[in-house]
Amino acid sequence: MYLDVLLETLQNSFDVLFVQEPPWRTIRQAPSPNNRDGEDIVGAPMHPAWLYMVRPPTNDETPRVMAFVSKRLERLRPSMRRDLADHRDIFILSLFQGNKTYHLMNVYNDADGTAVRYLSNHVHELPQLHYMGGDFNIHTAIHPAGRVTAPDAELFAICSAVCLAVQQDNCERIVVFTDLLTSAKRAVDPTLHSSQGHSLAVCRALEPWLAEDADCSITFIQVPSKLKWKIHQEAQDECRAFNAPAVQHPSTSLDSVRRAVTKSVQEDWKTLFRDPDYRGHNFLMLQQPDETVLEPSYINGGTWLPAAGGDLHLAVRICRCILNHAPIGAYYERFNIPERTSCTCKDHPLETCDHILRHCGQYQRDEDGPPPRYYLGLVRFLEQNEATFSFRRPQGVG
């Protein structure tokens, strides 16, 4: 009966009422050829001042959300939008005014998170909402960290755990297991760094807690993820499976912005590299084992030099070969240097990198290894032929 009272009392005060778990009962009798008393019409209460909008029951499951719209809004053509969300726990009301449409959502989320999961899976199909409200019943240990890096997310998790732990009664020891010791160190470092706010929150929570009792302590234990410790692995799997909904202005860390800028520059660099006028028409295009062409990168020392290790002589010869600035016939001809341009094997009129790497019989090749067109194959070729692409030592020197 409470809903009947609300509809009567609020008819002049509100234009839209969203109802959660509406009472579902017999509201009137309909004539029936099979029953002298008529058939029961079951539904939520009705009122002459309100438009009654509710999704019909399906599979004996009554709807848990509905709306009452004041008849004063009839000119806005209020509509129940089952085409946008057809769910017993979600109700979308659309109001139309000229060329504008206003969408209002009523949500009931049960203890199993049924409605929230539905919204998360269909978030990109929903229109822009002007209002969303309801009974969300959300209790979760998973919270989106925002647009951040992995260390930022780990710091956010540590902050959440510590701030919750210090609020527990009789808590004297906190043990944090993490696979990123860097984030653990940052957690108690108030100086300037990415996600500094989380560190400040940790320090602010720990300071009075530690001062209150000399027996209180916090310990950080590193657990490498490769060990796949059951509890730790379950937490990681649950976080990875969490599908954070897209929001207009997510929390963004400094390191995340740096990563985005770096990635953008890296992509621009790769695009420029595909232009022969940028990289040079004589640049040696090497391949990876999957047949894709090597592209420039700044990671781990770059693309072409890491395999040389600390061998400066090998690194120099790799550069000369790739850039085609090596003491060979093609280089002498290109720069009009008065040196022999044909290969000493006498099988090729012009000594080129391609001839040396693939065809010339004067050089050793690892038949079982990758060919020189692959990066590691080139490195192996130069290791086997230590004088290749080296300048001759002038006579009388050394």
Buried (B, 14 or more C-beta within 10 A) or exposed (E): EEBEEBBEEBBEEEBBBBBBBBBBEEBEEEEEEEEEEEBBEEBBBBBEEBBBBBBEEEEEEBBBBBBBBBBEBEEBEBBBBEEBBEBBBBBBBBBEEEEEBBBBBBBBBBEEBBBBEBBEEEEEEBBEEEEBEBBBBEEEEEEBBBBBBEBBBBBBBBBBBBBEBBEEEEEEEBEBBBBBBEBBEBBBBEEEBBBBEBBEBBBEBBEEBBEEEEEBEBEBEEBEEEEEBEEBEEBBEEBEEEEBEEEEEBBEBBBBBEBEEEEEEBEEBEEEBEEEEEBEEBEBEBBBEEEEEBBEEEEEEEBBEEBBEEBEEBBBBBBBBBBBBBBBBBBBBEEEEEEEBEBEBEEBEEBBBBBBBBEBEEBEBEEEBBBBBBBBBBBBBBBEBEEBBBEEEEEEEE
